[in-house]
Amino acid sequence: MERAKYIAPTLVIVLGFTWLLNILGILPGVDWIWTVGLATVGVLTMAIGKINKLTIVVGPFLIVSSTCSILRQTGHLVLNIETPILVLCY
């Protein structure tokens, strides 16, 4: 569990970075709790969980979902395109 000691500091840095992007107006109007939460659970699934059939599917799927969520909330991706992308990833 050597990697486990880096999880909390990494989460604080990611949260601070996304908060800064929101405050500076670079990515305004993004629901950061949702998107960072999805990405965090995806990364933790792969970092803490052993490599198996579940973690190899769920981890990347949650990270892709988080990315699609940011793109949709910033107007770069419409729901009609996001849904097939997520179905293909699953």
N, C-alpha and C positions, 0 to 999 in steps of 0.2 A: 504494500500500500504506500509506496514511496510517492506516487502521483497524487495521493489524496491530500497531502499537505499544501499543494498548489491550487486546489479548487477554490477555496474561499478568497484568496488574494486575486485570483483571476476573475472571479465573479464581481468583485468590487471594482476592478479596473474596467471591465466591460460595462457595468452599470454607470460608472462615472463618465466614460467615453460617450455612451449613448445619450446621457443626460446633457452633456456638453453640446453634442450635435443638435439636440432639440433647442437648447437655450440660444445657441448662435444662429438659429434659423436655417441651418443646413438641411435638416430633416425634421421640419415642424409637423405637428399633427400626427405623429406616429404613436401608437399605443405601445410604449416600450415595455410595459410590464408583460404584456402578452407575447410580444416577439422575442424579447430576451428570455422570457420563461421557456418558450418552445426550444430555443437554441440551447439553453442551459440544460434542460432535461435531455436533449439529444446528445450533447457532449458528455454529460455525466453517464448516460446509458452506455456510451462506448468506452469511457475512461474507467469507470468503476466495475461495470459488468464484464464478465468474461466474454470472449468472442464466441458467440453461438448463433443459432438461426434467428433468435429474437433480436439480439442487440445489433446484428449486422443489417437488419431491416429497419428497426424502429429508430435508431440513432440518426442515420442519414435522413430518413423521412422527416423527422422533426426539425432538423437543420434546414432542409429544403423548404419545409412549411414556413419556417420563420423568415427565410429569405423572400419567399413569395408574398408573405404578409407585408413585409416592408415595401416591396415593389408595388403591391396593390394600394397600400395606404398613401404612397407618394404619387400615385397616378401613372406609374410606368407599366402596370399590368392590370388587365381587367379580369373580373371574376370568371368570365367565359373561357379565358385562356388558363387561368390559375387552376381551375378544377381538373381539366385534362392532364396538366403537368403533374398534379399530385396523384392522380390515378395511375399515371405511367410510372411514377416513382415507387408506388406501393407495389 
